[in-house]
């Protein structure tokens, strides 16, 4: 489903269901005497990049409750990302399709039936934007239900049956807030958790490589794109995904690409097959010898991350690729505007975030269901000049070359 369709379903079906479910007698159970969890479900329906930011929380749950079985519920297209994190066993990852309302309805009933069969006793709901996850939470039959709440804020209404509530905090990185959810499983008091914030542990490991797969991926890439053979590679992701307002102007990408070609690099434009018109615009300016249309080339996230291993730099709009890069050697430049790195910045020390912090930014928040009021003139990104990005790009590729 398109994001506007998802919003309508969430508003006109999700909100009434949350209100109705909040009237159930067990919705008012505070579960004060609940024993330590034995079967924990983590709901992570959101974008692929957010799954990487949830890794510290997943590790904390496994560390804190080593005897408990850890399950996860995600959208089907996000299962691969969760598998890459190698924390939740593959056979304990449940999925639902969101390709259509019919598929979502069918899979939701099947998932709820399976959760009740498993006997989930604790749910950690990591969603901010979706009421669907809150419905899964109470429908699962779990006695302990952890999740974000709006308190007296005007944020998204998600029912009143979360009995280990954590106030959403727009001043803390979402990875820290996910960690707070983990601590709230047995939390007491109001708020449920009052923990000191420390940055230790908010790192991501390198992805595990199968012997020979990187060499195979490189050969396949150079066979597919002969112009890349023997040349250093810069990758660009100019797409905006579900939220086009997150995209830096394509003209700025063209200027950046031209500068990197002058430095001796070959440029590859990555993205889904739907992003091909963007790659064509860059190719039209630089030519097919210096600019490669790599859109639609990688079929899985893992294939994309293998490509990152033999690139010198990734420049990307805010979204999944910037977070995927954290598990690979490639340094990245990530461009923010409608969302902020304060909340959603990469957990990668090699990443550089560009963010102007305009009066209207960030405009995509938990308070507006990621529906920006912007008229499309995203000055928060347009005012990030190609010159400053080019300067940083040159610094990063030179430092990487020295490190080699």
ChimeraX attribute file (.defattr): number of C-alpha atoms within 10 A of each C-alpha:
attribute: neighborCount
match mode: 1-to-1
recipient: residues
	/A:1	13
	/A:2	10
	/A:3	12
	/A:4	11
	/A:5	12
	/A:6	14
	/A:7	19
	/A:8	11
	/A:9	16
	/A:10	19
	/A:11	17
	/A:12	10
	/A:13	13
	/A:14	22
	/A:15	20
	/A:16	14
	/A:17	18
	/A:18	20
	/A:19	15
	/A:20	11
	/A:21	19
	/A:22	19
	/A:23	13
	/A:24	12
	/A:25	9
	/A:26	14
	/A:27	17
	/A:28	13
	/A:29	13
	/A:30	15
	/A:31	14
	/A:32	13
	/A:33	7
	/A:34	13
	/A:35	11
	/A:36	14
	/A:37	20
	/A:38	15
	/A:39	19
	/A:40	24
	/A:41	24
	/A:42	26
	/A:43	22
	/A:44	22
	/A:45	26
	/A:46	17
	/A:47	16
	/A:48	23
	/A:49	20
	/A:50	21
	/A:51	23
	/A:52	23
	/A:53	24
	/A:54	22
	/A:55	22
	/A:56	20
	/A:57	23
	/A:58	21
	/A:59	16
	/A:60	17
	/A:61	22
	/A:62	18
	/A:63	11
	/A:64	12
	/A:65	16
	/A:66	11
	/A:67	12
	/A:68	15
	/A:69	17
	/A:70	23
	/A:71	22
	/A:72	24
	/A:73	23
	/A:74	23
	/A:75	19
	/A:76	15
	/A:77	16
	/A:78	21
	/A:79	21
	/A:80	14
	/A:81	21
	/A:82	22
	/A:83	13
	/A:84	17
	/A:85	19
	/A:86	12
	/A:87	14
	/A:88	19
	/A:89	13
	/A:90	15
	/A:91	8
	/A:92	13
	/A:93	18
	/A:94	20
	/A:95	19
	/A:96	22
	/A:97	19
	/A:98	19
	/A:99	13
	/A:100	12
	/A:101	14
	/A:102	11
	/A:103	13
	/A:104	16
	/A:105	14
	/A:106	12
	/A:107	17
	/A:108	19
	/A:109	14
	/A:110	14
	/A:111	19
	/A:112	18
	/A:113	14
	/A:114	14
	/A:115	23
	/A:116	14
	/A:117	11
	/A:118	12
	/A:119	14
	/A:120	23
	/A:121	21
	/A:122	24
	/A:123	30
	/A:124	27
	/A:125	25
	/A:126	26
	/A:127	21
	/A:128	23
	/A:129	21
	/A:130	23
	/A:131	23
	/A:132	19
	/A:133	26
	/A:134	31
	/A:135	21
	/A:136	20
	/A:137	28
	/A:138	23
	/A:139	16
	/A:140	24
	/A:141	20
	/A:142	20
	/A:143	23
	/A:144	28
	/A:145	27
	/A:146	29
	/A:147	29
	/A:148	23
	/A:149	23
	/A:150	19
	/A:151	14
	/A:152	7
	/A:153	11
	/A:154	10
	/A:155	17
	/A:156	18
	/A:157	21
	/A:158	28
	/A:159	22
	/A:160	18
	/A:161	28
	/A:162	26
	/A:163	21
	/A:164	28
	/A:165	24
	/A:166	25
	/A:167	19
	/A:168	18
	/A:169	14
	/A:170	13
	/A:171	9
	/A:172	13
	/A:173	18
	/A:174	21
	/A:175	24
	/A:176	19
	/A:177	23
	/A:178	25
	/A:179	22
	/A:180	25
	/A:181	26
	/A:182	25
	/A:183	21
	/A:184	23
	/A:185	25
	/A:186	19
	/A:187	19
	/A:188	13
	/A:189	8
	/A:190	11
	/A:191	13
	/A:192	20
	/A:193	20
	/A:194	14
	/A:195	9
	/A:196	6
	/A:197	11
	/A:198	8
	/A:199	8
	/A:200	7
	/A:201	12
	/A:202	17
	/A:203	17
	/A:204	20
	/A:205	10
	/A:206	12
	/A:207	18
	/A:208	11
	/A:209	10
	/A:210	7
	/A:211	8
	/A:212	8
	/A:213	12
	/A:214	17
	/A:215	12
	/A:216	11
	/A:217	17
	/A:218	16
	/A:219	14
	/A:220	12
	/A:221	17
	/A:222	13
	/A:223	12
	/A:224	13
	/A:225	16
	/A:226	13
	/A:227	15
	/A:228	20
	/A:229	15
	/A:230	9
	/A:231	12
	/A:232	17
	/A:233	26
	/A:234	25
	/A:235	25
	/A:236	25
	/A:237	27
	/A:238	26
	/A:239	28
	/A:240	17
	/A:241	17
	/A:242	12
	/A:243	16
	/A:244	12
	/A:245	22
	/A:246	24
	/A:247	23
	/A:248	28
	/A:249	18
	/A:250	15
	/A:251	15
	/A:252	20
	/A:253	24
	/A:254	22
	/A:255	17
	/A:256	23
	/A:257	29
	/A:258	20
	/A:259	18
	/A:260	20
	/A:261	17
	/A:262	10
	/A:263	11
	/A:264	12
	/A:265	20
	/A:266	25
	/A:267	31
	/A:268	26
	/A:269	28
	/A:270	27
	/A:271	24
	/A:272	15
	/A:273	15
	/A:274	11
	/A:275	20
	/A:276	17
	/A:277	13
	/A:278	21
	/A:279	26
	/A:280	18
	/A:281	15
	/A:282	28
	/A:283	21
	/A:284	11
	/A:285	15
	/A:286	18
	/A:287	12
	/A:288	17
	/A:289	13
	/A:290	22
	/A:291	27
	/A:292	24
	/A:293	22
	/A:294	23
	/A:295	21
	/A:296	15
	/A:297	15
	/A:298	18
	/A:299	11
	/A:300	12
	/A:301	17
	/A:302	16
	/A:303	14
	/A:304	18
	/A:305	21
	/A:306	21
	/A:307	21
	/A:308	25
	/A:309	17
	/A:310	18
	/A:311	21
	/A:312	21
	/A:313	26
	/A:314	26
	/A:315	25
	/A:316	25
	/A:317	27
	/A:318	32
	/A:319	27
	/A:320	19
	/A:321	24
	/A:322	27
	/A:323	25
	/A:324	24
	/A:325	27
	/A:326	25
	/A:327	22
	/A:328	22
	/A:329	18
	/A:330	23
	/A:331	25
	/A:332	30
	/A:333	22
	/A:334	24
	/A:335	28
	/A:336	27
	/A:337	29
	/A:338	26
	/A:339	23
	/A:340	22
	/A:341	20
	/A:342	15
	/A:343	18
	/A:344	19
	/A:345	24
	/A:346	31
	/A:347	21
	/A:348	20
	/A:349	11
	/A:350	16
	/A:351	22
	/A:352	21
	/A:353	18
	/A:354	20
	/A:355	21
	/A:356	17
	/A:357	14
	/A:358	14
	/A:359	8
	/A:360	14
	/A:361	20
	/A:362	20
	/A:363	20
	/A:364	21
	/A:365	19
	/A:366	18
	/A:367	17
	/A:368	14
	/A:369	16
	/A:370	17
	/A:371	15
	/A:372	17
	/A:373	10
	/A:374	14
	/A:375	7
	/A:376	10
	/A:377	9
	/A:378	18
	/A:379	16
	/A:380	24
	/A:381	23
	/A:382	15
	/A:383	14
	/A:384	19
	/A:385	13
	/A:386	20
	/A:387	13
	/A:388	11
	/A:389	20
	/A:390	19
	/A:391	12
	/A:392	15
	/A:393	24
	/A:394	15
	/A:395	12
	/A:396	21
	/A:397	22
	/A:398	13
	/A:399	12
	/A:400	16
	/A:401	10
	/A:402	8
	/A:403	7
	/A:404	6
